[in-house]
Amino acid sequence: MNSIENANSEKHYILMTIAIFIGIVGVYLRFAGDAPYWSWAANAILVVGVVIALRAIKNILG
C-alpha cells in the first residue's frame, strides 16, 4: 500500500472520530459534578481520547 492510499484509509478517520467523541465525553464529564472523582474520571477519559487520536495521526503520517 503506498503512502497516499494509507493516508486516505477510512479506518484512520473512523479512529479519529472515535477519539474525538471520547475526548468530548471527558470534557463534558468535567462539568458533571463537584466531586473530585468526576474530575479524575474526566481527566482519565480525556487522556485516553488524546492517546487514541495521536496514535491515529501517527498512523496517517507514518
Buried (B, 14 or more C-beta within 10 A) or exposed (E): EEEEEBEEBEEBEEBBEBBBEBBEBBEEBBEEEEEEEBBEBBEEBBEBBBEBBEBBBEBBEE
